[in-house]
Amino acid sequence: MLQKVHLTGRMPEGWELALAELREELGFAPAEDGLEIACEKGGCLAVESDGTRVRLTWAEPIQFYRALSLIPLPLAPCSIQERPRFASSGVMFDCSRNAVLKPGAVRMFLRRMALMGLNLAMLYTEDTYEVPEQPFFGYKRGRYTYDELKALDDYGALFGIELCPCIQVLGHLKRVLHWPAFHALRDNAEVLLADVDETYELIDQMLRAASAPFRSRRIHIGMDEAYGVGLGEHLARFGYEDPRAVIGRHLSRVLDIADKYGLKPMMWSDMYFHLDGGGYHSENMPSEKAIAAVDKRVSLVYWDYYHAKEEQYAWALKKHAVFGVPTVFAGGLWTWPGPAPAYPLAIENTVAGLTACMKADVDTVLATAWGDNGAECNLQAALLGIQLYGEMTYTGAYDPDALAARFRRCCGADAQAFLDLSRLNYTPEIKNLPSDPANLCKFMLWQDPLVELFEADTEGYHLAEHFASLVPLYAQYEQENPTYGLLFRFYTALARALALKCVWHENAAKAVRAGDRAMAGKLADGVPETIEAFKALRHIWRKLWESTNKPNGFEVIEVRLGGIMARLATAEDKMRDFADGAVDDIPELTEPSLVCKRRPDGSIGCTNTMDEIATASTIDW
């Protein structure tokens, strides 16, 4: 039942419409005879109650909606005061790795962010936005239209959330540059060709199209990981030049275009450090050459998801400070190692990074939700990590119990249920590293049943038993968290498919090497059930995908699932022949296996791309 509330005093502009949108999340319904909430604008966020009425103070609109979510229900005496540690804090949602969030899903995230108090959102769109002059830009990729983005900007503004465009203007443009229409603008397969007028005509179109739907004049222009810049077609045309000079000249021309549209760009900072021959955490401070290369019109975004110690972030922030431009920090929600998020790393590394940012007076922080290699992890699974950004922004500390309580209030879910999704990625025997975590779920999901690349790496692990134990757990979480029932139904199906597949993984090669035809027969008999589990997984995965994402991109997941089912059928045929005595060997299974990823300390590195998982042969060439 909704709590009836009666708001009086000073509220943010548009609050009635915003409150109507937050009706289900907050559980509030305006009524003259409701709980009295006296509101005023002041110097901080505050919620005071004597147990019968509430006094609410807000300094910025976003704080008004967080304050509403801090009112204890049922009402009890309280005295809460909070001041945000960052002027801007929020989330960057990856909409370029095949999954493009539906506008409805973005609105869902924005509503939850409003209750968390997060006031900045970015949709990372390499090519998944409309550029009117370029029909092949984002072609068949589920790109956003101007109208979709404009409506989302209006929606975020209801709650005081700034939507900021986030694109690329140098590297990370492979999905654009592979079209013949853009071949003349390639330095290499990923990187635009600098110093060519046609490139800047395209960038003009991109900046105008990307920024037009938004109120914000800030824009993220990317420019990270532009490897090989100046060393491809640029080298052939113009001869060798220090890549720093090429990047600097390119950036200057991009910023001139941004100036024309009144934009305030930020960009990833890593290339300045890589071109110096080091990285964020090398011992040396940036060289004078690197410092001189930074254009003062741009803010630098320091991205770091890989360290667990505050002092490591503090050192990198100190190095950024010498550039003399604002530093933005981007941490990671660890949604990219595969279908399951890596929460232990997301939490540990976020706490260290944000603590260092507070001490360094960083103004803006972002939680990045990347979807590398096919966006296998539904971004709803990242909500607890997003909540952590909200709580650290306003309290300055990580308190697991307080985080869980706030997650229940803002997202309507059990924090432990979300934390336990990470159990798909490792067993108790596997050690996790802050910079290179195990992602058991992904590489066991896609490993070929005959060419078992990870047989030696997982020797001694009881994987089938481990995954089977998660099936009833996730089924229970589905019942206990009905808002996310589809999400947990997917993880239940995933755990079941993995458990059955790992019965094969743990026994197939052993049976053939030992000549155990009885065991071979049992394994062959079990394959149809495993294939059925993968069919069920495909069905629920598509439903989950299309509940939050545009349909484009799921074809990649289905190709992968279809490939596994086809290979399981082949494996069944071969194992049946062996069991029946028709053949005396299955060469793929009897070839000795080598340790590829398992280290002496028990850790297993993250194996995150299909070409490293599915086969030792080539996929793309």
N, C-alpha and C positions, 0 to 999 in steps of 0.2 A: 504494500500500500504506500502511496506517495505521501510524503510529509507536506502538509499545507503550510505555506510561509507567506508572510506579509512584509514586503520590503518598503522601508521609508527612508527619507533623507536623500543623499546624493549618490547616484549610481552612474556607471559609465554610459555613454551614449549607445543606444541600441540594446540595452540590457534585457528588455522584455523579449525581444526576438531571440537573443542569445540564450536566455533562460529556458525558452520554449525548446530550443535545440538540445539543451542539456537536461531536459526533463527526466529521461530514463537514467542517464549517468548519475545525476545528482539525487534523483528520487524526490524532487521538490515540485510542488504544484502551487502557483500563486493563488491566494484566497484572502479575502478581507478578514476572516476569522482565524487566520493561520498564525504560526509562530512569528512573533515580531522580531524583525531584523532591522535595526537602525543603522544606516550606512552613512559614511562620511569619507571624504577624500583627505588624506593626511600624508605624513612623511614615511610611513612604513605599512606593512601588512600586519593587521592585528585582528584577533577574534577574542572578545570578552563576553562571558556569560555568567549570570548568577544562578542559572538553572531554570529560569522562567522566560528570559528574553535574551537577545543577542545584540551586541554592538560590534559592527564590522568596519574596519578602516582599510582603505586601499590607496596606494600611491600611483599605480599604473593599472590600466584596465585588466591586464592578465592576472594581476594580484587579486582583483575582486573575485574572479572565478575560482582561483585556488582557495581563497579565504572561505568561500561558500562550502567547499569540500572539506574544510577543516572544522566546521561546526559539528560537534559530536552528536550522533544520533543513536539512541534517544538522548535528548538534550541533558547535559550535565554541566556543572560549573567548570569553567576553563578560563585560562588567560594565556594566549598565544601571541607572540610577536616574532616576525621574521623579516629579514632584509636580504634580498638577493645578493649573492656574491659576484654575479656577473650581470652586466647590463643586458646582454642577449645570450640566451641559452636555448638549445633546441635540437632538432634532428634533421639529418640529411638522409632521405630515402632514395635508395638506388632504384631508378626506373630505366636502366639501360642494359641490364644483363638478362634480357628476355622478358622479365616480369615488369609490366607497366601497371602501377596501381590504378584501379578504377577510381574515378572521382568520389564515389560513395565510400570507398575504403579510406581515401585521404581524409574525407570529412570525419570518419570514425576516429582516425588518429588525431586529428585536430581537436576534437571534443575531449579526448582523454588528455591531450597535452594542455588544454585549457585548465582542467582540474589540477594537473600537476604544476601549473605555473610556468610552463615553457613557452617562450614567446617568439621563437624563430623556427621556420620550417623551410627545407630545401628539397626539391625534387631533382635528383641528379639525372639530367637528360643529355646524353651525348648527341643523340640524333632523334630522340623520341618527342620532339615538338615540331610543330608545323612551321616551315619556312616557305611562304607563298611562292617565291620565285623558283623554288627547287623541289619539284614533285618527287624526286628520288630521295630526298632527305627524310629519313625515317619511314621509307616505303615498306609497307607490309609488316611494320614493327609495333603497331598499336600506338603510334605517336599521339600526343595530346593536341587538340585543336586550341585555337585562341580562346574560343568561348568556354571550353572546359577549364582552362587555366584562369581566365578572368573570374569565373564563378567560384573557383577555389580560393582565389585571392580575396574576393568579397566575403567568403565564408570565414576565412581566417581572421579577417579584420573585425568580424563580429566580437571576437574574444580578445582582440589585441595581439593577435599572432601575425607577425610579418612573414609573408612568403617571399623568398628570395630566389631568383632564377639561378640555376647552377648548370653550367655547360662546359664544353671544351673548345679551345681555339687553336690548339697545336697538335698534341698527341691524343691517344685514345679515340681515334676517329676511324677505326678499321671498318666499321659497319657502314660508314658514309663512303669512304675512299675505295671500297671494293667495287662500287658501281662504275661502269665505263664512263658515265657522265662526269665523274670526278677524277678520272685517271690523270688528267693533265695537272692536277693540283697536288700530286703525291710527291713528298720527299722519299718516304718509304710506305709500306703498307699501312702503318698506323699514324704517320705524322704528315701534317700539311707542309707544302712547299713554301718556305719563307721567301721574301724579297720578290715576289711575283704579283703584279697588280691584281690579277684575277683572284688570287687568294684573299686579298683584302676586300674585294667586292663581295665575295662570299661571306666573309666575317662581318661585314657591314650588315648584310641581310640577316645573318644569324643573331647578332646583338640586338638589332631592331625587333626581330620576331620574338626572341627569348624574353626581352624585357617589357614588351608592349602590354602584356596582360596584367602586370603587377604594379602596385603602388610603390613598392620599394625601389629605391634607386641603387641599392646595393646589387651587385651581381658577382657570382663566382665564375671565373673564366677558366678554371682548371689549370692546364699547362704542366701537369705532373707527368712523370715517367715518359717524357718525350724522347725515348732512347733513339740514338742514331740521327738526331736532328743535324742537318747540314752535311750528312755523310752519305746520302743517297743521290737522288736526282739533283739536289742542290750542289753537291760536290761535282757532279758531271757537268753542270752548266756553268758554275762560277768558280770552281777550284776550291782547294781546301781553305777553311777559315776556322778559327777557334769557335766551337759551338756556343760558347758564352756570348760572343759578339753577335752571332746569328739570332740567338734567343733574345738578347737585349734589343736588337733592332726590330725584331718581330713584335716584341711586347710593346715597344714604343708606338708602333703603328696601330696595334690593337687598342692601346689606351687613347690614342688620338680619336679613334672611332667612338670609343666609350665616352669621351669628353663631349663629342658631338650630340650624344643622346642624354647627357647629364647623368651618366652612370658612375658609380663608385666601385671599382672592381677589387676583388680579392683573388688570390691565386695560391695554389699549393706551392710550398717553398722548397720541395726536395731537390729540384734540379740545380739550385744554387749550391747545394752542398755536394751533390754527386759530381758536378763539374769541377768542384774544388779537389776532387780526388778522395773524398771521405764521405761522411754522412752526418746525420744529426748527432750521433754519439761518438764521433771520432774525438781524439784528444785535443785537436787544434781548433782555435777560433777561426771563423771565416777569414779568408784572405782579403786584402785590400781590393783585389780584382773582383772578387765576388761581391763585396759590399758596393763597389762602384757600379756593378751591373744592375742593381736593384733600382727600379724606377720609383720615385717617392710618391707617385700617384696610386700605388697599389698597396693593399694589405697582404701580409703573408700568412698562409694557413699552414701551421705545423701539424702534420698528421702523424700519429704514433699510437699503435694498438698493441705493442709488443713488449712492454716493459712493466715490471711489477714494483719497482722501487721509485719512490718520490724523487730521490736525488738524480735519477737518470733523466726524468722530465725537466727537473730544475736546470740541469746543465744545458739541455737543448734549448730551453727558453732563454737562458742567458746568452747563448750564441745568437739566437734570433734578435735579441735586443740591440745588437750592434748594427743592425741594418737601418735603424732609425725610422722604421715604419711600423704601424700597428701589427701585432701578432694575434691571430685567431688560432684556437686550439681545436683539433678534431680528434676525438678518441673513437674507439671501435666497440660495437655491440656484438661482434663475433658471430654474425649471421652467415658468414661466407664459407665455413669449412664443409658444408654439405647440408643435408636436410634438417639436422638438429643444431641449435645454437650451442656455443661453448661458454656457458655462463660462468664457470669458475674463473676463466681468464677475463671475461668482460667485466666482472665485478672487481677483481683484484687490480687489474690494470687501470680501470676507470678511477677507482679511489685514489691510486697513486698519482695519476695524471691530473685530476681535478684539484687535488690538494696542492700540488705544485703550482697550478694555474692561479689559485687563490692567493698564494704567497707572492706570486709574480705580478699580481694586479692585471691579469689578462681580462679583457673586456668581453670577449665573445667566445663561447665554447659550443661545440657540436658533437652529437653522438652520430656516428656514421653506421648505417645499416646496409652494408654492401651485399650484393648477390652474385659473387663471382661464380663463373662456370655454370650458368644456367638457372640461377635464382631458385635453388632447390628448397631453401628454407623460407617458409611463409613468414612475412614480416610481423604478423601478429605475435609470433614467438618471441619477438624482441621487446615486448611491452614492459617486462620487468626491468630490463636495462634502461629503457627510456625513463621509467619511474625513478631509477637511481639518479639519473641526471637531475630530475626535478627536486629530489630530496637533498642532494648535495648542494644544489644551487641555493636553496633556502635555509638549510640548517648547517651547511659547512662540514657535515660529517656523515659517515656511513654507520647506521644502526640497523642491523638485520631485522630486528623485531619491528622497529618503526617503519622500515621499508615495506615489510609484509603487510602491516596495517594500512598504510597509505595505498598500497597496490590493491588491496581488497576494496578500499573506498573509491579509488579512481577508475579501476579497471574491472571490478567485480569478479576477481579471481584469486585463487590461492597461490601465493608466491612459491611454495614448495613444489607445486605441480609444474610450474614453469622451470624451476631450477632442475627438476628431475628429468627434463627433456635432454639435458646434457649427458645423462647416463648412457645414452645411445652411443656416445663417442669414445667411451673407454670402459675397461673393466678395472676392478681393484688392483690388478697386477700392472696396469699400464701407468707409467709416470707421465704427467703433463708438464710441459715447459711453457713459460710465459710468452715466448716468442715463436713457438712451433708446436702447437698442441696436437694430440692425437685426434684423428677424425675417423675412428673405426667404422662408424655408421656408413660413411660415404664409400670408403674403399672396399668394404665387404659387400655393400649393396651392388656395386658395379663390377666387382671382380668377375672375370670369366670363370665358369665352373670347370673348364678343362685346362685353360692356361692360367693356373692359379699363381699369380705373381706374389702373393703375400702369404703363401703357405708356411715358409720358414719364419717369417716375421711374427706370425701368430701361434707358432708352436707352443703347446702347453696352456694356451688360453681356452677356457670352456665357453666358447662364444655362443653356441646354440643354447646352452643353459642360461647364459647371461641374458640374451635377447628374449628368451621365453619368459623369464621372470618379469620382464617389463610389460608384457601383454596385459595381465590382469591389473597392474598398477595404472597404466594409462586408461584402461577401460573404467577403472574407478574414478580417475580424474575427470573423465568425460561426464560421468554422472554428477560429480560434485561441482563442476564448472560449466553449467549449461550454456553460458554466453559463448564459450569457446568449444562447444561440443564437437563441431566438425573438425577443429584443429586436433583435438585429442583422439578423435576417431581415426584420423589419418595416422597419428603416431602409433596407435594400437595396431593398425594394419601393417605399418612399416616394421614394427618389432616382430610381428608374427612372420612376415615374409623373410626377414633376416634370420630368425630362429630356424626356420625350415631350411633355408639355403645353407646355413652353417652346419647343419647335420651332414650335408653333402661335403662341404668344405673340410670338415674335420676327419672324414672317413674315406673319401673316394680314392685318393692317391694311396692311402695305406692298404685298402682292400686290393687294389690292382698289384701293387708291389709285393704283397704277401700271397698273391694268388688265391685270395679268399673269395670264391665265387658265390658262396652263400650270402656273405655281406654285400657283394656286388648286386645280387638279386634284390635284397632289401632296399638298397639305395635306389635302384632303378624303379622299384615299386613306389618309392616316396616322391619321385619327381612330379607326377601329375598333381599331387596336393600342393607342392611348391609352386607350380605354374599357376594353379588356381589362386593361391595367395597373392601372386604378383598381378593377376588379373583384378582381384579385389583392390589391391593397392593402387593400380592404375585408375580404377573407377573413382575411388575416394580422393585420390590426389587431384584428379581433374576437377571434381566438385569443389575442393578446397581452393585450388588455383583460381577458378572462375568466380569464387565468392569474393575475392579481393583483387584479382588482376584481370586485365583485358585478356582475351583468349590467346592472342599472339604470344608465341614463345613456348607454349606448352607442347608444341609439336616436338621440341627437342627432348623433353622429358619422356614423351611417348616413344620416340625413336630409341631412347636408351632402355626403357622398360621392355619394349618389343624385342630389342636385341637380346636382352637377358633371357626372355622367355624362349626365343628361338634357340639360343645356345643351350638352355636347359633341355629342350627337346632333343637336340643333337647329343647332349651328354647322356640322356636316358637311352637313346638308341645304342650308343657305343657301350654303355655299361651293361645293357641287356645282352648284347652280343658277347661280351666278356663273361657274363654270368652263365650264359648258355653254352660256353665253350666254342663259340664260332670264331673267336679271336683269342690270342694268348697275351695281348698287350694293348694298352691305350697309351701311345707314346707321349701325348701331352701330359699325362698324369705321372708317368714313371720317370720323366726327365728330372734329375735332381734339382731341388729348389735352393736358391741362395737367399741369404738375409739381405734385404734391400733397404729397409727403413728403420729397423729395430736397432737401437744403440745399446752398448754394454750396460748402461745404467737403467735399462728397461723402458726408456721413452721411445715412442714411435713418432716420427715426424709427420706433419700434415701432408697428405697426398690429395691434392685438390683439383686435379684436372683429369679428364677422361683419358687423354693420351698416356697418362702415367698409370692408370688403373686398369683399363679394360684389356690392354694388350701390350706385348713387347714389340709388336709390329707398328707400322705407321697408320694413322687415321686420316690426316689432312693432306698428305703429299702423294 
